[in-house]
Structures are given as structure tokens and as C-alpha cells.
């Protein structure tokens, strides 16, 4: 019996099954002796299938769900996986779902199918929840492990128990797996985050269109937004007018990371008009601190409109030290400041923060103004310095 089992395991290995002897549900081997198995979704308008060649002997089918208009929605795959141990194989039937860029989303099970552990113990509800958490981690410890790492040292046996006396790797990952189902976790994680993800990226390139780019830019999926941003901007950050509204929406959106990425990647010309700077200041006023700093740094080498310099001048004394210094640099960089901007700053020379007042005074000294009120406030400030011995 052991000889027959060994031959069977060898057969699984030779036909190209990945992980601890894993095969796809729609596996095609040589003349098609292994037929498709596993359920397909039936409640969707349209499904397009893509045959993926894993190696010389193994291929599987990725399925793309389309809406009624033929627009891509998500990918899925029906999987049958014999996970084999020293003396037996246990079947795993499961369906995986990916977004349009190959990021794993979720799993479900075909009707009347369950997952089992060693000794055929069925998964409990907490095990299914744990599996969801394991599969959701794209940076799992499984990424750096091979099947050999999970073999009990000094034997040829796979051990599915994290409390085995030998097998240091299993003890290390105890909190990362389901006890009694180590190889099921390992196997399924490598399917969820394996070759399929890269193939999906290639497929979605063929669907690239203006409509898809708009959809990705306005999505709440940040992977979609990053991908689309890199597509619509050229190497200098120039943005076609048709995508300008979408880019603004990202910069003023709730995700500070995509907002900052779009802001930093955009060309300076995107922020040079009166309308653009008015919108950017509104965004600044409602943004979190990290994005506020990014906005101020972005404006460093951009000519500012008078309304924006006036807004900056009004904000100076309300800003913290980091913001104040960045704002002051922006104002200093302008070749000319409006009379209203200069008067606003002159009014702030009486500020109790002497460092702020000193910075504002130095800036006003370098921007000549014939305005009598500004001259008077500069002289008053200078006289105050003399009285204090500074």
C-alpha cells in the first residue's frame, strides 16, 4: 500500500502540482485526462475564461466576470486541491476571488463542501475566520517558505501539527496558521498570491480604456488608483484635461497616501491657475497635517496667485513652527507680493511669538512697499527691538 501511495504522490509531483502537491480545479494534463471540476458562478451576466499555462504540463482557467455592458468586474477561480501528507491526500474544494489587478479579495466554498484538518476534523467557524485572515495577508511568512521548510527535520514526513516536537519552522509560525491544517494554509496562500495575480495584471492591460481609467481613479480601491495614476500621467507628471477632475478628487480625498502620491507626482503646471490654487487651498484647509505639509512643499517652486499669497499671509500666525517656516519660504520666493498680502503680514508684527515676528519683519524688509502704514509698522517694530536691546 505504501508503494502505491508513493507512486501516486510522485504522479502528482510530475504533473506540476504546486505547493504540497496542489492541483487546480480546471487542470488540463496532456490529453485532458483530468477534467474540470468545481462549480462556476451562475448569477452573473457574463464570464470570460482565460487558460493560463503554469508550466509544460499544468494549465488552469481564470474567469473574468463582466457586467451586462461587457465591462470587467472581478476575477475568480474554482479550485480543487488534493493536499497530501505522508499517508493520505485530503481534497479541498474552494473558490478564490481577485480584484481587477490580481489582489486577492476573498474565498467561499462550493455548496455542501467543507474544509478539514488532520484526521478529517471539520473546520470550525473560528477556523474559517482565521483562514480569511491568513489569506488576506499579502506579506505572510509563507511568502518566504518552501514546502521543504515544513518537513519534520530528520524525516521525509510532512507534519501538519504546529506542536510537533521537531520542526522549528512550524513552532515559529504557530500564530500564523491553523493547527491541524498547516499545509492547507500554506497551499491556499500560495494560490491566492501566486501566478494568478501576475496573469490578471496582463489580462487587464488589454481592457485599458478611458472608461476604465476613470473608474479606477474614482474607485475606493487604492490599488486601482495607483495603477491608473501611473497610466494617465506622463513621466513629467502632465495630466490630460479629461482626467483633471479625477486627480483633484484623489488629492482632496480621504486616503492621505494616494492623495500625497497624486500631489507629488503631478506636474507643477497642474497647480498654476487661479482656479487650481483656490481649490488647493480649500483642500489644504480641510486636510490632515501630513497632507498639509505635502501641499506646502509642492508649492515651493510654483508661482503663486495673489489670492493664495493673501491666504498664506493670514494663516501665518495660526500655523505651527513647521508650517510657518514653509509658508514663509513660499512668500519669500515670490517676485512680487500684493499690497494686501504685505499689509496682512505687517499687521502680524505685533504677534507675541517673537520668532514669527522676526521672520515676517525680514520678509517685509526684502519686499519694498511705498504703503505708509506698512512703513510705519516696520519702523515701530524696529524701534521696539532697539528698546529691548536686540
VEXTI-960220 format. One record per residue: z, y, x negated of N, C-alpha, C in turn; residue in one letter. Coordinates in steps of 0.2 Angstrom, whole numbers, padded with zeros to 4 digits, always signed. Example, Ala and Ser with C-alpha at 12.3 -4.5 7.8 and 13.67 -1.06 7.14 Angstrom:
2
+0039-0028-0066+0039-0022-0062+0039-0016-0066a/+0035-0011-0064+0036-0005-0068+0039+0000-0064s/
END
This chain:
390
+0000-0006-0004+0000+0000+0000+0000+0006-0004x/+0004+0006-0010+0004+0012-0014-0003+0013-0017x/-0006+0008-0019-0013+0009-0022-0017+0012-0017x/-0017+0010-0010-0022+0013-0005-0020+0021-0004x/-0013+0022-0005-0011+0029-0004-0014+0033-0010x/-0013+0030-0016-0015+0034-0022-0023+0035-0021x/-0027+0030-0019-0034+0031-0018-0035+0037-0013x/-0031+0037-0008-0033+0042-0003-0031+0049-0005x/-0025+0050-0009-0024+0056-0012-0029+0058-0017x/-0032+0054-0021-0037+0055-0026-0043+0058-0022x/-0045+0054-0016-0051+0056-0012-0050+0064-0010x/-0044+0065-0007-0043+0072-0005-0044+0077-0011x/-0041+0075-0017-0042+0080-0023-0049+0081-0025x/-0053+0075-0025-0060+0075-0027-0065+0079-0022x/-0063+0080-0016-0067+0084-0011-0066+0091-0011x/-0061+0093-0015-0060+0100-0017-0054+0103-0012x/-0050+0099-0010-0044+0102-0006-0040+0106-0010x/-0038+0112-0008-0034+0117-0012-0027+0116-0011x/-0023+0119-0015-0016+0118-0015-0013+0111-0015x/-0008+0109-0012-0006+0102-0012-0010+0098-0007x/-0016+0097-0009-0021+0093-0006-0022+0096+0001x/-0026+0102+0002-0027+0105+0008-0034+0105+0010x/-0036+0104+0016-0042+0104+0018-0043+0109+0024x/-0049+0112+0025-0050+0116+0031-0052+0113+0037x/-0051+0116+0043-0052+0113+0049-0059+0111+0050x/-0064+0116+0048-0071+0115+0048-0074+0113+0042x/-0071+0108+0038-0073+0106+0032-0080+0102+0033x/-0084+0104+0028-0091+0100+0028-0091+0097+0021x/-0091+0091+0021-0092+0087+0015-0098+0083+0014x/-0102+0084+0009-0108+0080+0008-0112+0080+0014x/-0113+0075+0018-0117+0074+0024-0114+0075+0030x/-0108+0079+0030-0104+0081+0036-0100+0075+0039x/-0098+0071+0035-0094+0065+0037-0087+0068+0041x/-0085+0073+0038-0079+0076+0041-0081+0082+0046x/-0080+0080+0052-0082+0085+0057-0077+0091+0058x/-0079+0096+0061-0075+0102+0063-0069+0099+0068x/-0063+0102+0067-0058+0101+0071-0054+0107+0072x/-0049+0107+0077-0046+0113+0078-0049+0117+0084x/-0045+0121+0087-0048+0125+0093-0051+0131+0091x/-0055+0134+0096-0058+0140+0095-0056+0145+0101x/-0056+0151+0099-0054+0156+0105-0059+0156+0110x/-0057+0156+0116-0062+0156+0121-0062+0163+0126x/-0057+0167+0124-0056+0173+0129-0059+0179+0125x/-0064+0178+0121-0067+0184+0118-0074+0185+0119x/-0077+0191+0119-0084+0192+0122-0089+0188+0117x/-0087+0188+0111-0092+0186+0106-0089+0184+0099x/-0091+0178+0096-0089+0176+0090-0095+0175+0085x/-0095+0177+0079-0100+0176+0074-0097+0172+0069x/-0100+0167+0067-0097+0162+0062-0101+0163+0055x/-0097+0162+0050-0099+0163+0043-0097+0157+0039x/-0101+0153+0036-0100+0147+0032-0098+0150+0025x/-0092+0148+0023-0090+0150+0016-0090+0144+0012x/-0094+0145+0006-0094+0139+0001-0088+0140-0004x/-0083+0136-0003-0077+0136-0008-0079+0134-0015x/-0083+0128-0015-0085+0125-0021-0091+0120-0020x/-0093+0116-0024-0098+0112-0023-0098+0107-0017x/-0092+0105-0016-0090+0100-0011-0087+0103-0005x/-0084+0109-0005-0080+0111+0001-0083+0118+0004x/-0083+0118+0010-0085+0124+0014-0081+0124+0020x/-0080+0130+0023-0077+0131+0029-0080+0137+0033x/-0078+0138+0039-0081+0143+0043-0075+0149+0045x/-0077+0155+0043-0074+0161+0045-0077+0163+0052x/-0073+0165+0056-0075+0168+0063-0074+0175+0064x/-0079+0179+0066-0078+0186+0067-0078+0187+0074x/-0073+0190+0077-0073+0192+0084-0076+0199+0085x/-0081+0199+0090-0084+0206+0091-0083+0208+0098x/-0083+0214+0100-0082+0216+0106-0088+0216+0110x/-0089+0218+0116-0095+0217+0120-0100+0221+0118x/-0099+0226+0114-0105+0230+0111-0107+0228+0104x/-0103+0222+0102-0105+0219+0095-0102+0222+0089x/-0096+0226+0091-0093+0229+0085-0087+0224+0083x/-0086+0224+0076-0081+0219+0074-0074+0221+0075x/-0070+0216+0077-0063+0217+0079-0058+0214+0074x/-0059+0208+0072-0054+0204+0068-0058+0197+0066x/-0055+0194+0061-0057+0188+0059-0052+0182+0060x/-0054+0176+0061-0049+0171+0062-0052+0164+0059x/-0048+0159+0058-0050+0153+0056-0045+0148+0059x/-0049+0142+0061-0045+0136+0064-0044+0132+0058x/-0038+0130+0057-0036+0126+0051-0033+0119+0052x/-0036+0114+0049-0032+0108+0049-0031+0106+0042x/-0024+0105+0040-0022+0104+0033-0018+0098+0033x/-0020+0093+0029-0015+0087+0028-0011+0089+0022x/-0005+0090+0022-0001+0092+0017+0003+0085+0014x/+0001+0083+0008+0003+0077+0006+0008+0077+0001x/+0013+0072+0002+0018+0071-0003+0017+0064-0007x/+0023+0061-0009+0022+0055-0013+0020+0049-0009x/+0022+0049-0003+0021+0043+0001+0017+0044+0007x/+0016+0050+0009+0013+0051+0016+0010+0058+0016x/+0005+0059+0021+0002+0066+0022+0005+0067+0030x/+0006+0074+0030+0008+0076+0037+0003+0081+0039x/+0000+0081+0045-0005+0085+0047-0003+0092+0050x/-0006+0097+0048-0004+0104+0050-0010+0107+0054x/-0009+0109+0060-0015+0112+0064-0012+0119+0065x/-0016+0124+0063-0014+0131+0063-0020+0136+0064x/-0019+0142+0067-0024+0147+0067-0022+0153+0063x/-0026+0155+0059-0024+0162+0055-0029+0167+0057x/-0026+0173+0057-0030+0179+0059-0029+0185+0053x/-0035+0188+0052-0035+0193+0047-0038+0199+0050x/-0037+0205+0047-0040+0211+0049-0047+0212+0046x/-0050+0217+0047-0057+0218+0045-0058+0219+0038x/-0053+0219+0034-0053+0220+0027-0050+0214+0023x/-0048+0209+0027-0046+0202+0024-0038+0202+0023x/-0035+0207+0026-0027+0207+0026-0024+0202+0031x/-0020+0198+0029-0018+0193+0034-0013+0197+0039x/-0014+0195+0046-0011+0198+0051-0005+0193+0054x/-0007+0187+0056-0003+0183+0060-0005+0176+0060x/-0002+0172+0063-0004+0165+0065-0002+0163+0072x/-0005+0158+0074-0002+0154+0080-0004+0147+0080x/-0002+0143+0084-0003+0136+0084-0007+0134+0090x/-0012+0129+0089-0016+0126+0095-0011+0123+0100x/-0013+0123+0106-0009+0120+0112-0007+0113+0110x/+0000+0112+0111+0003+0106+0110+0004+0104+0103x/+0003+0108+0098+0004+0107+0091+0010+0110+0089x/+0014+0107+0084+0020+0109+0081+0019+0108+0074x/+0024+0112+0070+0024+0111+0063+0030+0107+0062x/+0030+0103+0056+0036+0098+0055+0038+0099+0048x/+0044+0096+0046+0046+0096+0040+0046+0089+0037x/+0050+0088+0031+0051+0081+0029+0054+0077+0034x/+0052+0071+0034+0055+0066+0039+0053+0068+0047x/+0048+0072+0047+0045+0073+0054+0049+0077+0058x/+0054+0081+0055+0058+0085+0059+0054+0091+0061x/+0054+0093+0068+0050+0099+0070+0053+0105+0068x/+0049+0110+0067+0051+0117+0066+0056+0119+0071x/+0061+0123+0070+0065+0127+0075+0062+0134+0076x/+0064+0137+0081+0062+0144+0082+0063+0148+0076x/+0069+0148+0072+0070+0152+0066+0065+0150+0060x/+0063+0144+0060+0058+0142+0055+0051+0145+0056x/+0049+0145+0062+0043+0149+0064+0043+0156+0062x/+0049+0159+0063+0050+0166+0062+0050+0167+0054x/+0053+0162+0051+0054+0163+0043+0047+0162+0040x/+0043+0157+0043+0036+0156+0041+0032+0163+0042x/+0033+0166+0048+0029+0173+0049+0031+0178+0043x/+0037+0178+0041+0039+0182+0036+0037+0180+0029x/+0036+0174+0028+0033+0172+0021+0026+0173+0021x/+0022+0172+0026+0015+0173+0026+0013+0181+0026x/+0018+0185+0029+0017+0192+0029+0017+0195+0022x/+0020+0192+0017+0021+0195+0010+0015+0193+0006x/+0012+0199+0005+0006+0198+0000+0008+0197-0007x/+0014+0199-0009+0016+0199-0015+0021+0193-0016x/+0021+0188-0013+0025+0182-0013+0025+0179-0020x/+0031+0176-0021+0032+0172-0028+0027+0167-0028x/+0024+0165-0022+0019+0159-0023+0013+0161-0026x/+0011+0168-0027+0005+0170-0030+0005+0168-0037x/+0011+0167-0040+0011+0166-0047+0013+0158-0049x/+0013+0154-0043+0015+0147-0044+0009+0143-0043x/+0009+0137-0046+0004+0132-0045+0007+0126-0042x/+0003+0121-0040+0006+0115-0037+0011+0112-0042x/+0008+0112-0048+0012+0108-0054+0019+0111-0054x/+0020+0118-0053+0026+0121-0054+0032+0118-0049x/+0029+0115-0043+0033+0112-0038+0034+0105-0039x/+0032+0102-0044+0033+0095-0045+0040+0094-0049x/+0044+0089-0047+0050+0087-0050+0049+0085-0057x/+0053+0089-0061+0052+0088-0068+0054+0080-0070x/+0049+0077-0075+0050+0071-0077+0048+0065-0072x/+0044+0067-0067+0041+0063-0062+0034+0065-0060x/+0031+0061-0056+0024+0063-0054+0025+0065-0046x/+0032+0066-0044+0033+0067-0037+0034+0074-0035x/+0031+0076-0029+0032+0082-0026+0038+0082-0022x/+0042+0087-0023+0049+0087-0019+0049+0093-0015x/+0050+0091-0008+0050+0097-0003+0057+0099-0001x/+0062+0097-0005+0068+0099-0004+0071+0104-0009x/+0073+0110-0007+0075+0115-0012+0081+0114-0016x/+0085+0109-0013+0091+0107-0016+0091+0101-0021x/+0085+0099-0022+0084+0094-0027+0088+0095-0034x/+0091+0090-0036+0095+0091-0042+0090+0093-0048x/+0084+0091-0048+0079+0093-0053+0074+0098-0050x/+0070+0101-0054+0065+0106-0051+0068+0113-0050x/+0069+0116-0056+0072+0123-0057+0068+0128-0052x/+0061+0127-0052+0057+0132-0049+0059+0132-0041x/+0060+0126-0038+0062+0126-0031+0069+0129-0030x/+0074+0129-0034+0080+0132-0034+0079+0140-0034x/+0075+0142-0038+0073+0149-0039+0070+0152-0033x/+0066+0148-0029+0063+0151-0023+0066+0149-0017x/+0072+0147-0017+0076+0144-0011+0076+0149-0006x/+0077+0155-0007+0077+0160-0001+0070+0162+0001x/+0065+0160-0003+0058+0162-0001+0054+0157+0003x/+0057+0151+0004+0054+0146+0008+0058+0143+0013x/+0055+0138+0017+0059+0134+0022+0061+0128+0019x/+0067+0126+0019+0070+0120+0017+0067+0114+0021x/+0064+0109+0017+0061+0104+0020+0053+0105+0021x/+0051+0111+0020+0044+0112+0021+0041+0117+0015x/+0043+0116+0009+0041+0120+0004+0034+0120+0003x/+0031+0114+0003+0023+0113+0002+0019+0116+0008x/+0022+0115+0014+0019+0118+0019+0018+0126+0018x/+0024+0129+0016+0024+0136+0015+0019+0138+0009x/+0019+0134+0004+0015+0135-0002+0008+0135+0000x/+0006+0130+0004-0001+0128+0006-0003+0134+0010x/+0000+0135+0015-0002+0140+0020-0002+0147+0017x/+0002+0149+0013+0002+0156+0010-0004+0157+0006x/-0006+0151+0002-0012+0152-0002-0019+0152+0002x/-0018+0149+0008-0024+0150+0013-0024+0157+0016x/-0019+0160+0018-0018+0166+0021-0020+0172+0016x/-0019+0171+0009-0020+0176+0005-0025+0174-0001x/-0029+0169+0001-0034+0166-0004-0041+0169-0004x/-0046+0165-0005-0053+0166-0005-0055+0170+0001x/-0053+0168+0007-0055+0171+0013-0055+0178+0013x/-0049+0181+0010-0049+0188+0010-0054+0192+0007x/-0056+0189+0001-0062+0192-0003-0069+0191+0001x/-0069+0186+0004-0076+0184+0008-0076+0189+0014x/-0071+0191+0017-0070+0195+0023-0073+0202+0020x/-0070+0204+0015-0072+0211+0012-0080+0211+0011x/-0083+0206+0009-0090+0206+0008-0094+0206+0014x/-0091+0203+0019-0094+0202+0026-0094+0209+0029x/-0088+0213+0029-0088+0219+0032-0092+0224+0029x/-0094+0224+0023-0098+0228+0020-0105+0228+0024x/-0107+0223+0026-0113+0223+0030-0113+0226+0037x/-0107+0227+0039-0106+0231+0045-0105+0238+0045x/-0105+0241+0038-0103+0248+0037-0108+0252+0041x/-0105+0257+0045-0109+0262+0048-0105+0268+0050x/-0108+0273+0052-0105+0279+0053-0099+0278+0059x/-0101+0274+0064-0096+0272+0069-0090+0269+0066x/-0091+0264+0061-0086+0260+0058-0081+0264+0054x/-0084+0269+0050-0081+0273+0046-0076+0278+0050x/-0079+0281+0055-0075+0285+0060-0069+0281+0062x/-0070+0275+0064-0065+0271+0067-0060+0269+0062x/-0062+0268+0056-0057+0266+0051-0053+0272+0049x/-0056+0278+0048-0052+0284+0046-0047+0286+0051x/-0048+0285+0058-0044+0287+0063-0039+0281+0065x/-0039+0276+0061-0035+0270+0063-0028+0271+0060x/-0023+0267+0063-0016+0267+0061-0016+0262+0055x/-0021+0258+0054-0021+0253+0048-0022+0257+0042x/-0017+0258+0037-0018+0262+0031-0023+0259+0027x/-0024+0252+0027-0029+0249+0023-0036+0251+0025x/-0037+0252+0031-0044+0254+0034-0045+0261+0031x/-0040+0265+0032-0040+0272+0030-0042+0273+0022x/-0039+0270+0018-0040+0270+0011-0047+0268+0010x/-0049+0262+0013-0056+0260+0012-0061+0265+0014x/-0060+0268+0020-0065+0272+0022-0065+0279+0018x/-0060+0281+0016-0059+0287+0012-0064+0286+0006x/-0063+0281+0003-0067+0279-0003-0074+0279-0002x/-0076+0277+0004-0083+0277+0006-0086+0284+0008x/-0082+0288+0011-0085+0294+0014-0085+0300+0009x/-0081+0299+0003-0081+0304-0002-0085+0302-0008x/-0089+0307-0011-0092+0305-0017-0087+0306-0023x/-0089+0305-0029-0085+0305-0035-0081+0311-0036x/-0084+0317-0033-0081+0323-0034-0076+0325-0028x/-0076+0321-0023-0072+0322-0018-0075+0326-0012x/-0082+0327-0013-0085+0331-0007-0086+0326-0001x/-0085+0330+0005-0084+0326+0011-0090+0329+0016x/-0094+0324+0019-0099+0326+0024-0095+0329+0030x/-0098+0334+0032-0096+0338+0038-0094+0333+0044x/-0097+0328+0045-0096+0324+0051-0090+0320+0050x/-0087+0320+0044-0080+0316+0043-0074+0321+0042x/-0076+0328+0042-0071+0333+0040-0065+0332+0045x/-0066+0332+0051-0061+0331+0056-0056+0325+0055x/-0059+0320+0053-0055+0314+0052-0051+0314+0046x/-0054+0318+0041-0050+0319+0035-0044+0323+0036x/-0045+0328+0040-0039+0333+0042-0034+0329+0045x/-0036+0325+0050-0031+0321+0054-0027+0316+0049x/-0030+0314+0044-0026+0309+0040-0021+0314+0036x/-0023+0319+0033-0019+0324+0029-0013+0326+0033x/-0014+0327+0040-0009+0330+0044-0005+0324+0048x/-0007+0318+0046-0004+0313+0050+0003+0311+0048x/+0005+0305+0051+0012+0303+0049+0013+0299+0043x/+0008+0296+0041+0008+0292+0035+0007+0296+0028x/+0013+0298+0025+0013+0303+0020+0009+0300+0014x/+0008+0293+0013+0005+0291+0007-0003+0291+0008x/-0006+0290+0014-0013+0291+0015-0014+0298+0015x/-0010+0302+0018-0011+0310+0018-0011+0312+0011x/-0007+0310+0007-0007+0313+0000-0013+0311-0004x/-0015+0304-0003-0021+0302-0006-0027+0306-0004x/-0028+0307+0003-0034+0311+0005-0034+0318+0003x/-0028+0321+0002-0027+0328+0000-0029+0328-0007x/-0027+0324-0011-0028+0324-0019-0035+0322-0020x/-0038+0318-0016-0045+0315-0018-0050+0320-0015x/-0049+0325-0010-0053+0329-0008-0055+0335-0013x/-0061+0337-0013-0064+0342-0017-0060+0349-0015x/-0059+0353-0020-0056+0360-0018-0060+0364-0013x/-0067+0363-0013-0071+0367-0008-0069+0365-0001x/-0066+0359+0000-0064+0357+0007-0058+0362+0010x/-0055+0365+0005-0049+0370+0007-0050+0377+0006x/-0057+0379+0005-0058+0386+0003-0059+0391+0009x/-0061+0389+0015-0062+0393+0020-0056+0396+0024x/-0057+0401+0027-0051+0404+0031-0048+0399+0036x/-0052+0395+0039-0050+0390+0044-0047+0385+0041x/-0049+0382+0035-0046+0377+0032-0039+0378+0029x/-0038+0385+0027-0032+0387+0024-0027+0388+0029x/-0029+0390+0035-0025+0391+0041-0022+0385+0043x/-0027+0380+0044-0025+0373+0046-0020+0370+0040x/-0021+0371+0034-0017+0368+0029-0010+0371+0029x/-0010+0377+0030-0003+0380+0030+0001+0377+0036x/-0003+0377+0042+0001+0374+0048+0003+0366+0046x/-0001+0363+0042+0001+0356+0040+0007+0356+0036x/+0007+0361+0031+0012+0362+0026+0019+0363+0030x/+0019+0367+0035+0025+0370+0039+0028+0364+0043x/+0024+0359+0044+0027+0353+0048+0027+0347+0044x/+0025+0347+0038+0025+0341+0034+0032+0340+0030x/+0033+0334+0028+0039+0332+0024+0038+0335+0017x/+0044+0334+0014+0044+0338+0007+0039+0335+0002x/+0038+0329+0002+0034+0326-0003+0026+0329-0002x/+0024+0329+0004+0018+0332+0006+0017+0339+0004x/+0023+0343+0006+0023+0350+0005+0021+0351-0003x/+0025+0348-0007+0024+0349-0014+0017+0347-0016x/+0014+0342-0013+0007+0340-0015+0002+0345-0013x/+0003+0348-0007-0001+0354-0004-0001+0360-0009x/+0005+0362-0011+0006+0367-0016+0002+0366-0022x/+0003+0360-0025-0001+0358-0031-0008+0358-0030x/-0010+0356-0025-0018+0356-0023-0021+0362-0023x/-0017+0367-0021-0019+0374-0020-0019+0378-0027x/-0017+0375-0032-0016+0379-0038-0022+0382-0041x/-0028+0378-0040-0034+0381-0043-0039+0383-0038x/-0037+0384-0032-0041+0386-0026-0040+0394-0024x/-0045+0398-0024-0044+0405-0022-0041+0405-0015x/-0036+0409-0014-0033+0409-0008-0035+0415-0003x/-0035+0414+0003-0036+0419+0008-0030+0424+0008x/-0031+0430+0011-0026+0435+0012-0021+0432+0017x/-0023+0429+0022-0018+0426+0027-0013+0421+0024x/-0016+0417+0019-0012+0412+0016-0007+0415+0011x/-0010+0420+0007-0005+0423+0002+0001+0427+0006x/-0001+0429+0011+0004+0433+0015+0009+0428+0018x/+0007+0422+0020+0012+0417+0022+0016+0414+0017x/+0013+0413+0011+0017+0411+0005+0022+0416+0003x/+0020+0423+0003+0025+0428+0002+0031+0428+0006x/+0030+0427+0013+0035+0427+0017+0040+0421+0016x/+0037+0415+0014+0041+0409+0013+0045+0409+0006x/+0043+0413+0002+0046+0413-0005+0054+0412-0005x/+0057+0417-0001+0064+0416-0002+0067+0411+0002x/+0063+0407+0006+0066+0402+0010+0065+0395+0007x/+0061+0395+0001+0059+0389-0002+0065+0387-0007x/+0065+0381-0009+0070+0379-0014+0067+0380-0021x/+0070+0379-0026+0068+0381-0033+0061+0378-0035x/+0060+0372-0033+0053+0369-0035+0047+0372-0031x/+0049+0373-0025+0044+0376-0020+0042+0383-0022x/+0048+0387-0024+0047+0394-0026+0043+0395-0032x/+0044+0391-0037+0040+0391-0043+0033+0389-0042x/+0031+0385-0038+0024+0383-0036+0021+0388-0033x/+0025+0391-0028+0022+0397-0024+0020+0403-0028x/+0025+0404-0033+0024+0410-0037+0018+0409-0042x/+0017+0403-0044+0011+0402-0048+0005+0403-0044x/+0005+0401-0038-0001+0402-0034-0003+0409-0033x/+0002+0413-0032+0001+0420-0031-0001+0424-0037x/+0002+0421-0043+0000+0424-0049-0007+0423-0051x/-0009+0417-0049-0016+0415-0050-0022+0419-0047x/-0020+0423-0042-0024+0426-0038-0026+0433-0041x/-0033+0434-0042-0035+0440-0045-0033+0447-0041x/-0033+0446-0035-0030+0452-0031-0026+0449-0025x/-0021+0453-0023-0017+0451-0018-0017+0457-0013x/-0017+0455-0006-0017+0460-0001-0011+0465-0001x/-0012+0471+0001-0006+0476+0002+0000+0473+0006x/-0002+0469+0011+0003+0466+0015+0007+0461+0011x/+0004+0457+0007+0007+0452+0003+0012+0455-0002x/+0009+0460-0005+0013+0464-0010+0019+0467-0007x/+0019+0470-0001+0024+0473+0002+0029+0468+0004x/+0027+0462+0006+0032+0457+0008+0036+0455+0002x/+0033+0454-0003+0036+0452-0009+0041+0458-0012x/+0039+0464-0011+0043+0470-0013+0050+0470-0009x/+0049+0468-0003+0055+0468+0002+0060+0463-0001x/+0058+0458-0005+0062+0452-0007+0066+0454-0013x/+0064+0459-0016+0068+0461-0022+0075+0462-0022x/+0077+0463-0015+0085+0464-0014+0088+0457-0013x/+0084+0451-0014+0087+0445-0012+0093+0443-0017x/+0098+0440-0014+0104+0438-0018+0103+0433-0024x/+0097+0430-0023+0095+0425-0029+0092+0429-0034x/+0096+0430-0040+0093+0434-0045+0087+0431-0048x/+0087+0425-0049+0081+0421-0052+0075+0423-0048x/+0075+0422-0041+0070+0423-0037+0067+0430-0038x/+0072+0435-0037+0070+0442-0038+0067+0444-0044x/+0069+0441-0050+0066+0442-0056+0059+0440-0056x/+0058+0434-0054+0051+0431-0053+0046+0435-0049x/+0049+0438-0044+0045+0442-0039+0043+0449-0043x/+0048+0451-0046+0048+0458-0050+0042+0457-0055x/+0042+0452-0059+0037+0451-0064+0030+0450-0061x/+0030+0447-0056+0023+0446-0052+0021+0453-0050x/+0025+0457-0047+0023+0463-0044+0021+0468-0050x/+0024+0468-0056+0023+0472-0061+0016+0470-0064x/+0013+0464-0063+0007+0462-0065+0001+0464-0060x/+0003+0465-0054-0002+0467-0049-0001+0474-0047x/-0004+0479-0050-0003+0486-0049-0005+0488-0042x/-0001+0492-0039-0001+0494-0032+0000+0502-0032x/-0004+0505-0028-0003+0513-0028+0002+0514-0022x/+0004+0509-0018+0008+0510-0012+0015+0513-0015x/+0017+0518-0012+0023+0522-0014+0029+0518-0012x/+0029+0514-0007+0035+0510-0005+0036+0505-0010x/+0031+0502-0012+0031+0496-0017+0034+0499-0024x/+0031+0505-0026+0033+0508-0032+0041+0510-0032x/+0043+0512-0026+0050+0514-0025+0054+0508-0026x/+0052+0503-0023+0057+0497-0023+0057+0494-0030x/+0051+0494-0034+0051+0492-0041+0056+0496-0045x/+0056+0503-0044+0060+0507-0048+0067+0506-0046x/+0069+0505-0040+0076+0503-0038+0078+0497-0041x/+0074+0492-0041+0076+0485-0044+0077+0486-0052x/+0073+0490-0055+0073+0491-0062+0080+0495-0064x/+0081+0500-0060+0087+0504-0061+0094+0499-0060x/+0093+0495-0055+0099+0490-0054+0100+0486-0060x/+0094+0484-0063+0095+0480-0069+0099+0484-0075x/+0097+0490-0075+0100+0495-0080+0107+0495-0079x/+0109+0496-0073+0116+0497-0071+0120+0491-0073x/+0117+0485-0072+0121+0479-0074+0120+0477-0081x/+0117+0481-0085+0116+0479-0092+0111+0474-0094x/+0107+0472-0089+0101+0467-0091+0095+0471-0093x/
END
